[in-house]
Amino acid sequence: MSLEDSFILNPENILMFNLSRASGIDTGVQEHYIWLPGIVIATVYGLLIIIGIIGNVTLMRTFIAVKSMRTVPNLLMSSLALGDLLLLVTCAPVDASRYLADEWLFGRVGCKLIPFIQLTSVGVSVFTLTVLSADRYKAIVKPMDIQRSTAKICFRAAAIWLFSMTLAIPEAIFSDLHTFNIGQTNDTFVTCAPYPNAGELHPKIHSMAFFLIFYIIPLIIISVYYCFIARSLIRSASDIPVEAHLHIQKQIESRKRLAKTVLVFVILFAVCWLPSHVIYLYRSYHYGQVDTSLGHFIASVCARVLAFINSCINPFALYLLSNSFHKQFNKQLRCCCHPPIRCNAQGTGRINMRLTSIKSTNHSLDNFSHGAHVCQEGCV
């Protein structure tokens, strides 16, 4: 879905049109009420950006820094978090600016670059989830075929990024600044869009292609994978004897939990992006008519905010679903807030001497032992 077409109609024009019809207040008062929703919406965007940066950066830091967590799914989740982070730091501020300004502020270069970045990020999200589902299928249904090479995982993640960027190239080529008019008021405004306000075939093809490629087809593939996974888990639960080795049972339970985690990510993506796709399809099939209704404006804002929430929520969903990630996530946050005590051989010797001195004078060891423990465990 293209960012520029999501807000073809300037929200200020929408609110001004509604207020001018609903009441007889003067222009100065109207401007006060017009700007207030924009400030509130921009504040919500700001909170989403901050929360998303903290969550995704900590997730990537955790998976990269902790050796025991550098697994196939976790490295792919790091790639997913990078795509979400890119979307939040580039596209979310641009989206927020549309509620605070009358015109497109980023020129032709921004009009081509921002849609390219957003579509790349959406592609990375949905295609990574598809690959993660395939990986869970192999791990559960065909465990002997799964490959654990880090180089192959990185190559797979890079291929996802390259494929997503390739699909986003047409968006960068055809997006441009176009003039639109509001039929009810005869006002015109210039905004960034993938095509001018002329003809009905291009918008329909554009929206339907994106809906299929970036939503329906990947979700169908993921659903097929999870049908096979569910069938395999049901069979394995009935085939495993009671006296089966405890290690095998733990392995199966671990694979089940990870499969559930990926499924939660998929459901979150499907729920958060569906409203944006639906609204984009609605606009594309009514492209010659700019909808100035307040209901359409509110639905558009909610859909966009929900789409950006999807870029924030994955780390916190994983935080609730995985005990190991929960612990490591907390540790990484503590390391960011409190710089680690750096230890070396001399430092260790001084710690031992200090401990001996404290013992001999019968001082409390609580605080110092905590520091020694942090020094031994260390934060990367």
N, C-alpha and C positions, 0 to 999 in steps of 0.2 A: 504494500500500500504506500502510496506516495505521500510524503509529508505536506507538500505544497497544496495538494488538492483537498486535504482534510479540512482546511480552513479557507476555502475560496472566498467566503463572505466575511468581511471584517466584522468582528463581534461588536465593535462600537456602533457600526451602522445598524446592526440588528437591534441593539438596545435603544438607540436613538429613534428608530422607526416605531418601536413599540410604545415608548414613552410619549412620543409626540401624538400618537393616536389615543393613548389611554388617559392623558391628562392635559391640562392647559397651562402647565407651569412654564416659566420662562427658560430661555436657553442656558443661562448660567446655572440654574438649579439642575437642569437636565445633565449638564456636564459633570456635576458632582456625583450624581447617581450612576452615570455611565462609567466613570473611572473606578468607583469602589469595587464592583465585581472583578474588574481586571486586576486590581491590586491583590484581592483575596486569592484569585486563581493563580497569579504569579507566585504568591507566597506558598501555596500548596506545591507548585512545581519546585520551588526552592527547597522545601522540606524533602521532597522525593529525591532530588539530586543529592542532597547531603546524606540521606539514609542509604541510597543506592551506592554511593561511592564508598562509604564505610563498610557496608556489607560485602560488596564485590571485591574490593581491595583486600579485605581480611580473608575472604574465601581463597583468593588466588595466593596470597601470602602463606596461608595455612597449608595448602596442597603442595606448594613448591618448596617450602622450608622444611616440612616434616617428611622425612624420608619414607616412613611407614605408610604415608597416605598418598604416595605417588603411584596410584593404581590407574588402570585404563579408564574407568568411569570418572575418577576424580580429575585426571588431566583433561578429559573432554569437558567436564564441568567448569574447569578453569578457562577453557576457550569460550565457553558459553558466557561466563562472567565477564570476560574481556569484551565480548560483543555488547553485553548489556551496559557496561561501563562506558563504552564508546558512544552508545546511544544517549546516555544520560548527560554526558559532558558536552555533547555537540548539539543534538537535536532538541533536547528538553529546553535549554535556554532560548533557542530560536522559537519554539512553540509558545513559550511564556511571553516572549516579546510581542507576539501578535495581539495580546490583550492590552498592551500598554502603548502601542503606537498605531498611527493611522495608516502606515504604509510599510512595505517590505523594506527592511533596513540593511540587507546584506548583499545587495547588488546582484548582477547576473552570475558572478562566480559563486556566491553563496547559494543562489537559486539552483545551481547545478550540483554543487558539492553536498549540500545538506540532504537532499533526497537520495543521493547516491549512498551516503553514510547510513541513513535510516534503513534503506532497503537492504544494504549489506548486513546490518545488525539483525534485522528480522530474519533474513536468510540463514545467518549463522545460528540463530536461536532454534529455528524449526528444523534445520538440517542436522544440527548437533543432537537434538532430541531424537531424531530418526535414527542416527548412528548409534546413540546410546541404547535405544530400544533393540537394535540389531545386535549390539554387544551383549545385552542381557539375554537375548534369545540364544546366542552361542554359548554363553556361560552356563545357562540352565539346561537347554535342550541338547547342545552339542559341546560339552565341556572339553572334550579332547581336541577340538578344532581351534579353540581360542588361542591367540598369540599375544604374548605379553611384552613384546619388544617396545621400548620407549621410543626408538626412532620411528617405528611404524605408526605409533600413536600420534607423534608430532606430524608425520607426513599426512595422516588422515585428517588431523585438525587443520593443517595448512590447505589441504584439498577442499575442505568445507569453506574456508575463507575465500579461496580463489574462485570456487564455483559461485558463491554468493556475490562476490564482486563482479563477476562476469554477467550475472543476471541483472545487476544494478546498472550496468553501463548504459543501456538504452534510456534509463531514467535520467541520467546525467546529460545525455545528448539532447533529448527532446524537451527537458524542463526549461522554461524561460519565463520572463516577465510578460504577463498578458493583462489586457484591460477588460474588466467585467462591468456590467451595469445592473442596477437594481430596478426592476420594472416598475415597482410601486412608487418610487421616489424620483426616478430618472437620474439617480446619482451614479457616478462611475468611480471605480478604484482599480489600482494596479496591484497585482499580487503574483506570486510564483505559482505556476501550474504546469502540468505536463503537456498541455495542449490548449489552444485558444478556445474561446467560447463560440465555437462554430461547428456545426455538424453534431450528429448523435452517435455515429458508429464507433469512432475512436474511443470515447469515454467508456462505452459498454464493453468493448474488447479489452481495454486496459484494465478495468476493474475486475472483470470476470477472469482474465488470465492471472492476475495477482491472487485472486481468491482461490483459484485452483492450485497454483504453483506453491504459494506460501502458506496455505492453510488446509484445504480439503485433501489433496493428494498425500502430503506428508502424514496427516492424521489417519488416513485410511491405511497407509503402510504401517504406521505404529500400531494401529488397532489389530491388524493381521498378526504382527509379531506377538502382541500380548495375548491374543487368542491361543497361539501355539504355546506360549509360556504358561498360561493358565492350565491348558490341557496337560502339559508335561509335569507341572507341579502336582496336579491332582493324581496323575498316574504314579509319580514317584512316592507320594504320601501313602498310597495303598500298597506299593511294592516293597517298601523298605521294611525289613523284619524288625521285630521289637528288639532283638539282641544286636542290632546293627551298631557298628562302632560309633562311639560318641563323637569322634572327630568328623565323621561323614555327616552326621546329623547337624552339627554346628555349621558345617560348610553349606549345607542346603539352606539352613535358616538364614545365614548371612546373605546368600544369593537372593533369597526371597525378600529380605529387607531392602536390598539395593534395588531390586526390580520394583518394589513398591515406591521407593524414593523417586526413581525415574518416572514412574507413572504419575506421581503427584506433580512433578514438573510439567509433564505433558498436559495434565488437566488444567493447571494454572495458566499455561500458555493458551490453551483452547478457550478458556473462559475470558481471559483478559483481552484477547485480540478479536474475539467474535464481534463485539459491538462496533469496533472500528471498521471491520470489513463490511458489516451490514449497512452502516451509514454511508460508507464509500460507494457501495453498490446502489443505494437509494439515490445518492447525488448523481451518479453516472447515468442512471436511467431517467433523471429529471434535470439534465445538465443545462437545458435552455432556460430553466426557471430557478432563480436564486431564492431559496427558502429563507424568509426573514422572520419566521415564527420563533417565539421565545422557547417553545418546547424543543424545536430542532436545535437551537443554540445550546440549551442545557444538555440535550442528549449528546451533542458533539463534544462538549467539554468533558462530560463524564466518560465517554468512550476513549478520548485521548488520555485522560488521567489514568484510566484503568490500564491502557496499553503501557504507559510508563511505569505503573506499579509492577507490572510483570518483570521489568528490568531491575526491580529492587527486592522482590520477594523471595527469589530462589535461595539466597544464602540463609535467610531466616527460616524458610521451610526446612532446609537441610539441618539447620541448628536444632529444630524440634524433632526431626526424624532420626538423627544419627547421634548416638551417645559419644562415639569417638570424636566426631567432628565438633560436637558440643564442647568437649573438654579442650581440644586444640584451639578452637575459635576463641574461647575465653582466655587461653594462655597468650595467644597472639595479640588480643586486645590489651591485656595487661602489659605486654612487652611494648606496645605502642605508647601506652599512657605513662609507663614507668621504665626508663632506660635500664637495660640489664647491667648487673655488676659484672665487669669483665675480669676474668681470673687468668692467672698464669702460674708458672711454677713458683715464682717468688711470692705471689699473692697467696697461694695455697699455704706456703710456709708461714707467712705472716698470720694467716687465719689460725693455723694450728698453735702458733705461739700465743696468739691472743686468747684462744680457747683455754690454753693452759693457765694463762694469767688470770682469766676470769674465774676459772675453777678454784684456783688457789685463794682468791679473795672472796669467794662465795657470792659473786654477783649473779644476777639473773641471766640465763642463757637464751631466753625466749627470742628476743628480737634479733640477736646476733646469729642464732641457729637458723632463723628464717632467711637471713641474708646469705648465709653459707649454702643453704639449700637452693636458693635461686641461682647462686653462682655456679653450683655444680650442675644444675639442670640446664641453665642458660636459655636465653632467647636469641633466636637467630637474628 
